[in-house]
Amino acid sequence: MAATLIKGSEISKQIKEELKQKIADLKEKHNVVPGLATVLVGEDEASKVYVGAKEKTCKELGIHSERIDLPADTREEDLLALVEKLNKDPKIHGILVQLPLPKHINGTKVLYAINPDKDVDGFHPVNIGKMMLGEPTFLPCTPHGILELLKRSGTETKGAEVVVVGRSNIVGKPITNMLLQKRGGNATVTICHTGTKDIAAHTRRADILIVAVGKPKAITADMVKDGVVVIDVGVNRLETGLVGDVDFETVKEKAKAITPVPGGVGPMTITMLMSNTVQSAKMHSGIAD
Ligand SMILES: NC(=O)c1ccc[n+]([C@@H]2O[C@H](COP(=O)([O-])OP(=O)(O)OC[C@H]3O[C@@H](n4cnc5c(N)ncnc54)[C@H](OP(=O)(O)O)[C@@H]3O)[C@@H](O)[C@H]2O)c1
């Protein structure tokens, strides 16, 4: 069986079209323009690319975007003062402080200083707590994107055996939580990590396998069952180009559906950030969904 490709590049275009319409309606009917502030401290090249991409997507969709670039030697208290200013700015509905921050700044302190109602990254403990309790909140963007990929590719999660490999705070733990919620995925979820005794014994049971470890070929064809749906979150830069965590060429022969790398999960992350920003603008303006 050759797998169907779950193309995040196309699904994210679809979501962006829907967002454009919502943003135009917000402006026309309520005179509300969603606003996102992105803060970049220092000269990290990858971070510059990410922040640039976020700015570009804001422009494309009609979201007001403010980019604040600060020098690498910015003092922690000055960054905290900036966050406080943005917390109070009515034009700004989402605040994103690009990570990693320089070593002299306590990143946790800065993230915790963001008003949870403007935390469109979904990293604030208040929002993580709400997510765990199954309450409405900003869902972290990459796992939120994975949920959309599953939904829009027609993958049934209810009752499915889902295996997640990787327990990071930004992917593994939140996607596990979202998929186990009764009003979320309603799936049976197992999470594997470096402490797991026999990873293959778990992955071979999976109807849906989600891999976020950051190692090429961490999952090979002998570790999956026929008909599995595979979401490969990994992004590994090799001399030959970008690859995921799954041995795509062999696993795709057994899978029912699989995300490619690039063009799978990657494009969804920024799109879901935009979606959270629109959600925040509506919430701050008292507009119901
Ligand atoms: N497409 C996107 O938008 C996007 C977003 C985020 C991340 N990513 C990519 O996804 C990958 C993972 O990133 P991350 O930030 O989630 O991960 P991370 O913080 O680097 O953590 C990796 C996780 O994988 C586990 N792990 C590592 N090697 C393993 C192995 N051989 N078997 C089982 N578990 C293993 C680790 O276990 P321990 O906890 O035991 O150490 C850890 O929980 C990276 O390639 C990253 O670039 C992509």
The ligand as a Tripos MOL2 file, in Angstrom:
@<TRIPOS>MOLECULE
LIG
   48    52     1     0     0
SMALL
NO_CHARGES

@<TRIPOS>ATOM
      1 N1          7.4030   21.4110   12.3520 N.am      1 LIG1
      2 C1          7.3970   22.2110   13.4140 C.2       1 LIG1
      3 O1          6.7730   23.2400   13.4050 O.2       1 LIG1
      4 C2          8.1550   21.7820   14.6180 C.ar      1 LIG1
      5 C3          7.8500   22.3450   15.8630 C.ar      1 LIG1
      6 C4          8.5440   21.8780   16.9850 C.ar      1 LIG1
      7 C5          9.5240   20.9080   16.8400 C.ar      1 LIG1
      8 N2          9.8090   20.4180   15.5880 N.ar      1 LIG1
      9 C6         10.8240   19.3750   15.4110 C.3       1 LIG1
     10 O2         10.3930   18.2050   16.0970 O.3       1 LIG1
     11 C7         11.5190   17.5180   16.6270 C.3       1 LIG1
     12 C8         11.3240   17.3660   18.1200 C.3       1 LIG1
     13 O3         11.3590   18.6230   18.7190 O.3       1 LIG1
     14 P1         10.8650   18.8800   20.2240 P.3       1 LIG1
     15 O4         11.1830   20.2850   20.5520 O.co2     1 LIG1
     16 O5          9.4910   18.3400   20.3840 O.co2     1 LIG1
     17 O6         11.7920   17.8540   20.9980 O.3       1 LIG1
     18 P2         12.9200   17.9510   22.1180 P.3       1 LIG1
     19 O7         12.6040   19.0040   23.1260 O.co2     1 LIG1
     20 O8         14.2460   17.9210   21.4580 O.co2     1 LIG1
     21 O9         12.6480   16.5420   22.8010 O.3       1 LIG1
     22 C9         12.7940   15.3430   22.1040 C.3       1 LIG1
     23 C10        11.9770   14.2670   22.7740 C.3       1 LIG1
     24 O10        12.1930   13.0560   22.0730 O.3       1 LIG1
     25 C11        12.6200   12.0470   22.9860 C.3       1 LIG1
     26 N3         13.5710   11.1980   22.2720 N.ar      1 LIG1
     27 C12        14.7580   11.5440   21.7340 C.ar      1 LIG1
     28 N4         15.3250   10.4930   21.1230 N.ar      1 LIG1
     29 C13        14.4650    9.4660   21.2800 C.ar      1 LIG1
     30 C14        14.4700    8.1310   20.8700 C.ar      1 LIG1
     31 N5         15.4810    7.6220   20.1600 N.pl3     1 LIG1
     32 N6         13.4190    7.3590   21.2130 N.ar      1 LIG1
     33 C15        12.3840    7.8520   21.9230 C.ar      1 LIG1
     34 N7         12.3210    9.1200   22.3210 N.ar      1 LIG1
     35 C16        13.3460    9.9090   22.0020 C.ar      1 LIG1
     36 C17        13.2480   12.7750   24.1610 C.3       1 LIG1
     37 O11        13.1140   11.9630   25.2730 O.3       1 LIG1
     38 P3         13.5960   12.4060   26.7650 P.3       1 LIG1
     39 O12        12.5410   13.3170   27.2730 O.co2     1 LIG1
     40 O13        13.6340   11.1240   27.5020 O.co2     1 LIG1
     41 O14        14.9210   13.0780   26.5850 O.co2     1 LIG1
     42 C18        12.3760   14.0370   24.2340 C.3       1 LIG1
     43 O15        11.2110   13.7900   24.9960 O.3       1 LIG1
     44 C19        12.7380   18.3420   16.2250 C.3       1 LIG1
     45 O16        13.2560   17.8200   15.0200 O.3       1 LIG1
     46 C20        12.1620   19.7260   15.9840 C.3       1 LIG1
     47 O17        12.9310   20.4680   15.0650 O.3       1 LIG1
     48 C21         9.1420   20.8220   14.4980 C.ar      1 LIG1
@<TRIPOS>BOND
     1     1     2 1
     2     2     3 2
     3     2     4 1
     4     4     5 ar
     5     4    48 ar
     6     5     6 ar
     7     6     7 ar
     8     7     8 ar
     9     8     9 1
    10     8    48 ar
    11     9    10 1
    12     9    46 1
    13    10    11 1
    14    11    12 1
    15    11    44 1
    16    12    13 1
    17    13    14 1
    18    14    15 2
    19    14    16 1
    20    14    17 1
    21    17    18 1
    22    18    19 2
    23    18    20 1
    24    18    21 1
    25    21    22 1
    26    22    23 1
    27    23    24 1
    28    23    42 1
    29    24    25 1
    30    25    26 1
    31    25    36 1
    32    26    27 ar
    33    26    35 ar
    34    27    28 ar
    35    28    29 ar
    36    29    30 ar
    37    29    35 ar
    38    30    31 1
    39    30    32 ar
    40    32    33 ar
    41    33    34 ar
    42    34    35 ar
    43    36    37 1
    44    36    42 1
    45    37    38 1
    46    38    39 2
    47    38    40 1
    48    38    41 1
    49    42    43 1
    50    44    45 1
    51    44    46 1
    52    46    47 1
@<TRIPOS>SUBSTRUCTURE
     1 LIG1         1 GROUP 0 **** ****
